[in-house]
Amino acid sequence: MALLRYYGWPLPGWKREADSSGRSIAVKIFLKIFAESHLQARGKEVIDKNSAIPQVGPSRSLPSELLMKTLTDAECSAWLDSRNLIPEPYGRFAEHSLLHRQFPLPKYPLTLTEIFRIIVREIAPFGAALLQVTDWGLYTPDQMAVVDHVRRASGESRPLITTPGHSFTSDEQDLLIGLFGLVTFYGWSAYLYLDSGVSVLSWEGDLLDLFDSERERHAGACKLIHELVSNFGDTPMAT
């Protein structure tokens, strides 16, 4: 038996959504999913998903149940086609008149996930989202164990190679941000597609590509991400 206890993870100078103990809501969701999956595996009663998870504010609430669905590659293609989104736009953005910008990804985890929060919550609010993991060739068993537990909480028992897609509703922003940040920190590659028209490619934890068809939104997104990477990234960015 082992115990992992968190004492705190402050980030001076940044405004972050957290509960009264300072824990980010995304982290609490992941820890709760992890704990519940173990309780289920041991045949014990699972605690209510909303208990012990405080509300962030009057306009924010957590879903009463996990709605994340896992998809095969064929189902991912159908999901994208039904929303007129371009699959894997890298190398094809010019022919589809998509705007594109590439950024270096910071190695500091909190800076990394802050970029994803900005994209999901501020730049391109969505009704539905798809996170499709495309490469995890250098994964370790401990990494896959965490991802598998998250997927198992949604009822998925098939391996990641069979169902690499993960669809989310707008009520699951925290889980989406957390999972995208996790696979990126692991050095895996993944596409994030938002039905609002923005697509993001995370390359092995090193590079982030942003695609959009709306010029004003794309310019604003690039400015925000550029400032974040320049101020909190590992190396200064050229303007």
N, C-alpha and C positions, 0 to 999 in steps of 0.2 A: 504494500500500500504506500502511496506517495501523496503529499500535499503540496500544492502550488498556491502560494498566497501573494496577492498583489497589494502593495503598499501605496501606490500612487504613481502618476505619470504626468507631472505638470509640464506645461508648455508656455513659458513666460512670453507675454506680449501678443498672444494670439487669442482671439475670441473663439471659444469652442463650446458646443452644446454638450452639457454634461449634467449629471444629477448632483445632488447635494454632497455626495462623497467624492466628487471629482472624476468619477469613472465615465468615460464616453459611452453613450447609449449603444453604439455599434459593438463595443467590446463586451458590454453586458449581454447583448443578444448572443454573441458567439459563445461566451462562457455558459450561458443558460442552455443553449442548444447542446453543447458538449455534455453538460451535466445530465440533461434529460435523456439523451441518447443512451447514456450508461445506465440510468434508472430503468429505461425500457428494456435494455438488454438483460438486466438482472431480474426482470419481472416485477419490479416494484411500482408503486403508484407514482405517476408523473404529476408533479406540481403544476398548478395552473400557470399558463404562459405569461399572464399579465401580473401575477403576484411577484412582489419584490422588484419589479421594474417600474420606477416612477415615471410619471409623465414629464416631458420636458417643458411643456407650456400648453396653454389652452388650444392652440392650433395644431398641436402634434400629438399623435397617439400611435401606439403600436398595434399591428393587426392581431386579432384574437386567435388566429391560427396562421401557420406558415402557408403562404400561397405559392411560393416558388415552385415552378415545375421544371423538370429536367427533360431535355429534348435530344433526339438523335440528330445527326448532321442533316438528314433529309427533312426532318421536322423544323430544323433551324432555317433551311432554305425556304420552306413554305411560310414560316413566320415572317421572314424578311420580304418575300414576294407579296404577301397580303398587305404589307404596309408600304410598299413601293420603296424599299430601302435597298441600296446596292450592297451585295455581299462582298466581303474582302476588298474594299475600295483601294487599298494600297497598290500603286502601279496602274490603276484604272481610273483615278479621280479626274484626270484631264478629259477623257472621252465622255465622262458623265457630268462634266461642268461642275465638279465639286471643288470647293476651296480646301487647301491643305497647308498644314504647318507642322513641323516636327520640333520636338523639345527633348532635351536630355532629362531623364528622370533622376531626381535626387535619391540618394541611398538612405537618407534619414527617413524612417518609416512614417513619422508624423507629418512631415512635409509632403510625402507621397500621397497619403490618404487625404490631406487637405486639398490637393489638386483635384482628386476625384469628388470630394464634397462640392467644390466649386462648380464642376461640370454638371453634376447631377442635380444639385439644389438651386443653383443660381443661374447658370448659363442656359441649360436646356431641360427645364422641368418636363416630365414625361407622364404618359398614361400607362405605357408598357415598355419594358426594356428587355434586352436579350444579352446575356454575357456568354460568349462562346469561347471556351478554352481551345486553343489551336495547337499548342506545343508544350509539353512538360517532360522533355527527354531526359533532363538531368534531375528529376525529382528523387527525393529520399523517402523511405517508408514513413518517417515521422510526419513529413509534409502531407503525404497522401492520406494518412490517418485522420488528420484534422479536416481536410476537405471531404473525405468520405463521411465523417460524422455529421457535417453540415448537410450533406445530401441525404443521408439516412433520416435526418429529422423531417425531411419532406417526403419520406416514404420511398426513396430511391435505393434499390439494392444492386442495380447494375453498375459496372465499372465506368469510370470517367471516359474511357475510350469508346464506349458504346453510346453514352449520352453526355457529350461534352457541352451541350447548351443548357442554359439556366434562364428561364423567363421570370420576370418580376412585375408586380403591379406597382403603382405609385405609392402604395402603403408600405412598401418594403425597401424604401430608399436606404435605410441604415444597413440592412442585410446585403444589399447590392454593393454599396460602398465598401463594406467590410470584406466581402468575398473578392471583389476586384482588387482591393489593396493587398489582400493576402496572397493571391496567386501571383501578383506582380512582384511582391516582396520575395516570393519563392524563386523568382527568375523565370517563371513560365510566361508564355505568350497568350494573349487573349484579345478578342474584339468585343467592344461594348457598343451595342446599337440601341439608340433611343428613338422611339416613334415620333419624337419632336423633330427629327431630321439630322441629329448629330451622331457621328460614329467616331469611336476612339480605338486605336490599336496600341496595345502595350507590348513592346518588343523585349522579351526576356529580362524585364526589369531595368533595361538600359535607356530605351527611347519611347516616347509617346507621340503618336501621330493623331492629329485632330482633323476631321473632315466635316464639312458643312456646305449647304447650298445657299445659306443666307449670309450675305456679305457683312451686314452690320453686326449680326450676332457673332460671326466668326472673328471679326476685328476686335470686338469687346472681349471675347474669350481668350484670344491670343494675348491681349494686353494683360489680363488678370493672371494668366498662367506664367507669362514672361516675368511679371513683377514678383510672383511667388518664388519661381525658380531662381531668379537673380538675387533675391534677398535672403532666401533660406536654403538654396541648393548647395551643391558641393563645390561648384565652380561658377564664376560669373558668366553670364550669357552676353553675347553680342547683341546689340539692338537690331 
